[in-house]
Amino acid sequence: MSRVCELTGKKVMTGNNVSHAHNKTRRRFLPNLVQATLISDALGRSVSLRISTHALRSVEHNHGLDNFLLKQRDANLSPKAQKLKAEIKKKAAAAA
């Protein structure tokens, strides 16, 4: 399983550990990923996604998963999240 957020596309970054003597060794900065179950109001069901804690805060700030997905660009979303976004758009179009 790759270390990539399914909603924001945040992934592993690389850099250096720098010692007091200024020796540099390579290291990895891992995103803080959690397995979260989010509720979609439009679909009326819960969805389990592997997302970063930053994305979780963003979802709450945007008043739910549906609003967050509709504002997010498809390039950042995982295939699973893109399908979910399409389902939400379809439900919204049918309701309107």
ChimeraX attribute file (.defattr): number of C-alpha atoms within 10 A of each C-alpha:
attribute: neighborCount
match mode: 1-to-1
recipient: residues
	/A:1	3
	/A:2	6
	/A:3	16
	/A:4	20
	/A:5	24
	/A:6	21
	/A:7	28
	/A:8	21
	/A:9	16
	/A:10	20
	/A:11	16
	/A:12	14
	/A:13	10
	/A:14	10
	/A:15	11
	/A:16	12
	/A:17	13
	/A:18	12
	/A:19	9
	/A:20	7
	/A:21	6
	/A:22	8
	/A:23	9
	/A:24	12
	/A:25	10
	/A:26	9
	/A:27	12
	/A:28	11
	/A:29	11
	/A:30	13
	/A:31	17
	/A:32	15
	/A:33	20
	/A:34	13
	/A:35	11
	/A:36	15
	/A:37	12
	/A:38	16
	/A:39	15
	/A:40	16
	/A:41	13
	/A:42	16
	/A:43	15
	/A:44	8
	/A:45	9
	/A:46	13
	/A:47	14
	/A:48	10
	/A:49	18
	/A:50	17
	/A:51	23
	/A:52	24
	/A:53	16
	/A:54	14
	/A:55	19
	/A:56	19
	/A:57	10
	/A:58	16
	/A:59	18
	/A:60	12
	/A:61	12
	/A:62	13
	/A:63	10
	/A:64	16
	/A:65	24
	/A:66	20
	/A:67	18
	/A:68	18
	/A:69	22
	/A:70	14
	/A:71	10
	/A:72	14
	/A:73	12
	/A:74	15
	/A:75	11
	/A:76	15
	/A:77	21
	/A:78	17
	/A:79	13
	/A:80	11
	/A:81	17
	/A:82	20
	/A:83	12
	/A:84	19
	/A:85	22
	/A:86	13
	/A:87	14
	/A:88	21
	/A:89	16
	/A:90	13
	/A:91	13
	/A:92	12
	/A:93	9
	/A:94	8
	/A:95	8
	/A:96	5
